[in-house]
Amino acid sequence: MFEQSTEKGSVWVTFKRSSMKSKVKRNKMATAGEPIEYRCLVRATDGKKKISTSVGAKDHQRFQASYATVLKAHMTALKKRERKEKRKAADADKKQKGLKKRPSAPKASV
């Protein structure tokens, strides 16, 4: 999905906590005192195609490491951000030039 959208497009990835059980079943488990195992539901879409997977607590660290590797490899198409210091300096120069170019008002004689 990332490879298809390198030239143009975006990929949206969402993470959501899920127990993969219905609400009724979760309520029964909570009242019975059984521990509820929560999983991480991962969804990705590019607007046309959707994929999803469920990650358990044991595999979470490994999944995050693999996901970070994929993100680093495919974020080459991002634009470089403009630094604040450079932008402030450019704005200050524009203001100074604007003050010099303004014609002074004619002085009234008394």
C-alpha positions in Angstrom: 0.0 0.0 0.0 2.9 2.4 0.8 4.6 1.5 -2.5 1.5 2.3 -4.5 1.1 5.7 -3.0 4.7 6.9 -3.2 4.1 9.3 -6.1 0.6 10.5 -5.2 -1.8 9.7 -2.4 -1.9 8.9 1.3 -2.2 5.9 3.6 -4.2 6.2 6.8 -3.4 3.8 9.6 -5.5 3.5 12.8 -4.8 1.7 16.0 -7.7 0.7 18.3 -8.0 -1.3 21.5 -10.3 -4.3 21.1 -11.2 -7.3 23.1 -12.6 -9.1 20.0 -15.7 -10.1 21.9 -19.2 -8.7 22.0 -20.3 -6.3 24.7 -22.6 -8.8 26.3 -19.8 -11.4 26.5 -17.4 -8.7 28.0 -19.9 -7.7 30.6 -20.4 -11.4 31.6 -16.6 -11.9 31.8 -16.2 -8.7 33.9 -18.9 -9.8 36.4 -17.5 -13.3 36.6 -14.0 -12.0 37.4 -12.3 -13.5 34.3 -9.6 -11.3 32.9 -10.3 -9.7 29.5 -7.4 -10.0 27.0 -7.3 -6.8 25.0 -5.8 -6.8 21.5 -4.8 -4.0 19.2 -6.8 -3.7 16.0 -4.7 -2.1 13.2 -6.4 -0.9 10.1 -4.8 0.7 7.0 -6.5 2.2 3.9 -5.5 4.3 0.9 -9.1 5.2 0.0 -9.6 2.3 -2.3 -8.1 -0.8 -0.6 -8.5 -1.7 3.1 -6.5 -4.1 5.2 -6.7 -4.9 8.9 -5.0 -7.2 11.5 -5.2 -7.9 15.2 -2.1 -7.8 17.3 -1.8 -9.5 20.7 -0.1 -8.0 23.8 2.8 -10.5 23.4 3.5 -9.5 19.8 3.0 -5.8 20.2 6.7 -4.8 20.6 7.8 -6.9 17.6 4.9 -5.5 15.5 5.8 -1.9 16.4 9.4 -2.4 15.5 8.5 -3.9 12.1 6.0 -1.1 11.5 8.6 1.6 12.3 11.0 0.0 9.8 8.3 0.1 7.1 7.4 3.7 7.9 11.1 4.9 7.7 11.6 3.1 4.4 8.6 4.7 2.7 8.6 8.2 4.1 11.0 9.4 1.4 8.3 11.4 -0.5 7.7 13.8 2.4 8.5 17.5 2.0 11.2 19.0 4.2 9.7 21.4 6.7 10.8 25.0 6.8 12.7 25.8 10.0 11.2 28.5 12.2 14.5 30.5 12.6 14.9 30.8 8.8 11.3 31.9 8.4 11.5 34.5 11.2 14.7 35.9 9.7 13.1 36.1 6.2 10.0 37.8 7.7 12.2 40.3 9.6 14.1 41.2 6.4 10.8 41.8 4.5 9.6 44.1 7.3 12.8 46.1 7.2 12.7 46.5 3.4 9.1 47.5 3.7 9.9 50.3 6.1 12.7 51.7 3.9 10.6 51.8 0.8 7.7 53.7 2.3 7.7 57.3 1.2 7.6 59.8 4.0 4.6 62.1 4.3 5.1 65.7 3.1 5.7 68.1 6.0 3.3 70.8 6.4 4.7 74.3 6.6 3.4 76.7 9.3 
